[in-house]
């Protein structure tokens, strides 16, 4: 939980920050009348969110000022993605922008950077965020949009958010042994790759464009000519566009040199960049007729010359699921940001940032649930809270070994087992593991119990 130390520009703001974040963490809600224990506290929270000194950037910085640690032995994944919050019928609020190509949907966007350990996949929290609005879409032909857009400096484009949020995250978690910026197909941007290289940050993105390369072919044609280096079996779950089935995956990898795009306005970037490609594609004989095969072409600055290195890169990219689940926890199934009654973009942006911090705390438990991370229970819970967790564990454990908490008491996995059990998870390791919504409900149930537990002390 938050402690009273301030990077908000005014020490007096530290107390409402701590109380508001604590209330949001314990109640997993964004509705101020639910978060405030009194009408006075509800008003204080509202004024705090509307205070011009309070911004998404310094809220995240405040979080890390109370969770500072030595990162020198860590390789951090900075996992980025964008989500939007649309308010539908409740869109009559000051300062909202437009969502997507629609001229009717109103809301704002949140581009986030989640900090995850590259070695054991511990989730450390929200590293950086950019909250922004978009103007109404311009009804220009695609050719004209492209003609006008390429001349704009990269720093003035919406896609600069990929560099901006990564830079904020690294500033909040300085001194790590290594950083790797992870992004989806939207982050396949030459300007980004060049800037990452200047800052000595590694990167991992999924290819969106069939780029020109120095090897003389297009990227996709060149990769297709490579021999398969490894195959493995993977159970693909059911999605809206695919049936569940056992897929045979083919792995290819190698070095290429990306050429700077002819339309790139920044001539200070290198003419070419050496990168490694890891191509993951489902074998033709396991593709279900009428459905598209799984196919990722990953671009990375990490050296990939062995199957082990290639599989490590694939595992890092799969961790993008953590940020997708963070967004899911933020929306209607979880904290339900859309239900907030804040009236201005500025207060909503601040509220959204605090909600993302709370949602990333839920993901800490999800990533820790299997006991594979090295996170200590003290990284998320205070001493008195831990005492309550240990007491609850005694009540929640069954008589058989299969229903015992299998994790050490000082591990975050131990707390994750208890929190999940409070939300109704069976406790059997061979059943479906608890997800973020289960953990969120467990959080709420735990703090209801903890309130009574703390009163007796």
N, C-alpha and C positions, 0 to 999 in steps of 0.2 A: 504494500500500500504506500501512498505518497507520504513524504516527510516534508516538514516546513523548511524549505530552502528555496530561494527564488532567483530565477533568471528572467523574470517577467518585467523587469524595469522598476518594480516597486515591491518592497518586501511585504507590504500589506496585502498584496494579491496572492501570496503563497498560501495563506490559510484557506480562502474560498476555493482555490485550485485543488488543494488537498482534500477538502471535504466533499467537493463536487465529484472528483474522480473516485474517491472511496465509495460514495453513494452509488455512482454509476456501476462500479465493479461489483458491489454487493447486491444491487437490485436489477442489474442488467436492463436498464430502461433509460430513455432519453427525455422522458416527460418530467419537467421540473417540479410539478406539484407532487409527483411520486418520490422524487429524489430529495426534496426538502422535508425535514422532519417537522418543521413549523412553517407558517405562512411567511414569517420573517426570513427564514433560510431560503425559501423559494425565491423571494425577491432579491436576496443577496446573490444567488446563483444567476438570476436573469441579468442583473447589473454587471456581474463579472463577465459573462459571455458577450455583453455589449460594450465593454470597456475598450476604447481604441488602442490601449497598450497591449491588449490580449489578442494575439494572432495565432493561426495554426503553427507557424514556425516556432514561436517562443513557447507554445504549449508542449511541443515535442521536445524542445531543448530543456524545458523544465523537467519533463519526465526523465530524461537521461542525466540531468544533474543530480537526481536522487537515486539513480540506478547505475552510477559510474562504476567501471571495472577496468582491469588491465587486459587489453585486447592483444597484447604483443605476441602471444602464442597461438592466436586464432586466425583461421582463414574464414572470412565472413562472406556469405552470399548475400548480395543486395538484390532482393527479388522485387521487380517492379511490375505494376499493372495499373490500369485505369478503370474506375467504375463511375456510374452516375447515379444521382438521387433525383427522382422526379416526384413532384408533389401532387400531380393530378388535379383533383377538384380543390385542393388546398394550396394552389399555386399563386394566390393573390398576395404575394409577399414582396417586400422591397428588395430590389437588386438581383432577382433571379434571372438566369439566362435561358437559352434555348437548348433542348436536348435532341441530338441526332439531326436528321434531315427534316424533322417536323417543325412547322412554325407554331405548333400548339402546345407541345409538351414543354413545361417549364421546370427548371431545377439548376443543378450545378454538377461539376465533375470533381472527383477526387483521384489524384494520381499518387500512389503510395509506394514506399520502399520498405519492405519487411526484412529484418535482419535475422538470418538463419546461419547456424554453424555448418560449414562445408563438410566437416568430418563426422559429426554425430547427429546432425540435423536438429540440434536444439533451436527453438524459436526464442529470440531475445526480445522482440517487440518491434514497434513501429519506429523505423529509423528516420524517415522524412516524408513529407507530404506537400503536395501542391493542390490547393483548392481553387477552382477557377470557373468562370462562366463563359458561355459562347454567345456570339451575336447571332441574329437570325440568319439562316442559310441564304447565300446569294444564289439567285437563279441564273447562273452563268453556264454556258456550254463547257464541257469538260476540257476542251482544247484551250479555251481562254483562261480557265482556272489554272491549268498547268503553266501556261505562258506567263501569267502574272506571278505565280507562286515561286518559281525557281530563283527569281531575282532577289527575293527577300532574304536578308541575313538569317542564319540559322538561329541566332539568339532571339529573334523576333517571331519565330514560328511556334505554333502550338506544340510541335514535337520536341522542342527544347526541354519540355517537362522531364524527359528521360534523363537528361544530363543534370538538370536542376535538382530533382529529388535525390538522385544518387549522390550528388555533391553534398547536399544537406545531411543525408544519412551518414556519410563517411565523416563529416565534421562532427556529428553527434557521437560517433563511435570511433574516435581517432586512434592511430597507432597500431592497427592490426597488422599481423604478419603479411596478410594478403587480402585483397578484395576482388570479388568477381561479380560483375553486374549481370543479372539474369533478366531477359525480357522476351516477350513473345514476338510474333511476326511484325507487329507495328514498330518494333525497335530495330528492324533491319535498316539502319541508316548509316551511310558512310561518314557523315559529319560526326556522328556519335563515336564510331570506331576510332576515328582519328583523335578525338579529344580524350577518349579513354586511354589511348596509347601515350599521349603526352603526359597524362597524370599517373602513368604506371599502374593503371587499374586493368585487371583482366575483364573479359566480357564473354557472354554466352547468349546468343540470340538465335531465333528460328528464322530461316531464310524466307523472305517474301518475294524477292525479285530474282529473276534469272540473270544474274549480273555478268558483266564482262570480266574476264580474267586474263592474266598475262599468258596463261598456258595456251591461248589461241582458240579455245572453244567457249561457248557459254558455260556458266557454272553447272547447270543441270546436265547438259550433254557430257561434260567432262566427268562428273561424278558417276553418271550412268555407265561409263566405260570402265570403272574400277571393278576389280574382282571382289566378291563377297569374302570378308575376312573372318566372319563369325556368324552363326545362326543360333537362335534360342527360342524357346517356346514361351508364350505369354498369354494369359487368360484375359481377354478384353471384355470389360463389363458392357452391359446394355446401355445404349444412349438413345436419344431421339432419332439419330440417323444411322444406328448400327445395332445389329443383334449381338448378344453375348456369344462369344465363340473362342476356341483355342487357336491362336494365331502363331504362325511361324515367322519370326522376325529375322531379316537379313541386315547385317551390319557392314557398312563400308566406311573407310576413313582415309584421310590424306591431307597433304599440304597444297594450298592454292594461293595465288596472289590476286587479290581484288584490285581492279583498276578504278581510279577515281572517276565517278560519273562525269560525262561531258557537261551536264547541266549544273554541276556543283559550283556554287558561287564563291566558295572559299578556296582560293588558289594556294593558300598557305598549307593546306593539308597535303600529305604525301601523295605522289602520283600512283603509288600502289601500296597495298598492305598485305603482308604475309599472314594468313590465317589457316587454321585447321578446320576441316569439314568432317562432321560425323553424320552419316546418312543412315537413318533407321527406316526400313520399309518392310511392309508385310509381303510375304511371298505370295505369288499369284495363286498357288494351289490351295491357300487357306482363305482367300477372299470370298465372301458370300456374294453370289451373283446379284448384280444390281446395286451393290454397295461399294463405297470407295475404300481402298486399302489405307491402313495407317501409314503415314509417310511424314517423317520429320527430317529436314535438312538443317542441321545445327552448325552455326558459325561460331568459332571460339578462338580466343588468343592463346589458350592453353595448348601445350604440346600434346599431340595425340599420335603416338607411334605404336601403341600396343592395344590389344583388345581390352585389357584392364583399364587403361586410361580412357578409352572410348566409352566403356560402360559407366565409368565414374561421371563423365560429362552428361550422359543420358540421365543418370540418377539425379544430378543437379538440376537439369531442366525439368524433370518430373516434380521437383519441389515447388514449381510454380503453383501447384495445386494448393499449397498452403495459403497463398494470397487470395486465390479464388474462394477458399473456405472462409478466410477473414471477411471478405466482402459479403458472403452469404450470412455470416453471423451479424453483420451490420444491418442487414435488410429486414424484411417483414417476418422472417422465421425466427430472428434473434432479437437484437436491440430495437429493431423497427424504427429506424431513423426518420422514416416518412411520417411517423405519428407525432413528431415534435411540434410544439405550438409556438416556437420562436418565430418572430415576424420579419427579421431582416437577414440578408445574405451573410453579413458579417457574423452575427450570433450563431446562425446555422452552420457556418464554416467552422467556427470554434467548437460547437457542440459535436459536429461530425468528427473532428480530430480527436476529441476525448473519447468518443464512441469507438473509433478505430484503435485507440490505445487499449480500451477494455476488450475489444474483439481479439486483439493480438494476444492478450493474456489468456483468453480461452484457447487459442492455438498453441500456446506454450504447453498446456495440459494435453492437448491432442497429440502433439509431437512426442511428449514424454511418456505417453500411456504404455508403451511396450517395454520401457526400461532400457532403451538403447541410447538415450541421451545421457550426458554427464551432469545435467543440471541438478543443483542442490535445492531442497525444499524451501530454504531461506531466500531463494531468488524471487519467489512469488508471495510467500506468506510470512507474517510476523510470528514471533515466538509464541504468543498467546493463541494465535490462530492454529499454529502447529500442535499445540497442546490439545485443542479441541479436535483436530483431525485424528490424532492418535487415539483419543477417547472414542470417537465415532467408529474408528476402524475395529475396535474390540466388539462393538455391537453389530457391525455389518458383516464380519467374517462368519462363514459357516463352520460346521463341524468337520467337514472333509477337507483334505489338502487342496482339492480343486477349487474350493471356495475360500481359501486363505489369500490374503494380500501377499503376492510373491516378491514384493520389492522392499529394499532397505528403507528404514524409517526416515533416513536423512535425504532421501531422493525425491525429486519432484514426481516421479512415477508412482511413489507411494500415495501422495496426495491425489494424483489423477485417478487412481483406483477407487479411493474413497469418494471423491466428487462424482465419478460416474455411477457408483453404486447408489448414491443418494438420489440420482435422477432416474433410477429404475433399471440400470444395466444389470444383467444377470451375474456378472463376475466370472463367468466361464471363459477361459482364454481361447477355447476353440470356436466360440461364437463370434458374430460380427462385432468388431471393436467399437467403442463409443466414439461418436463423431462430435463436431463442434456444437451442435444444437443440444445434444445430450449433456455435454460439459457445461454449456450455458445454464441449463435448467439446474444442474448440480450445483453450480456456483450460487444461484439464488437460494436454493434449499439450504446449502451450507451456511450462508450468512444469516438466514432466518434462525437457524439453530445456534449459531455462534453468538447472536445478540443475547439470547437467553443464557448461554454458557458464560459470557463475559459479565453478566449482571450478578452472578453468584460469587464472583471473585472479589 
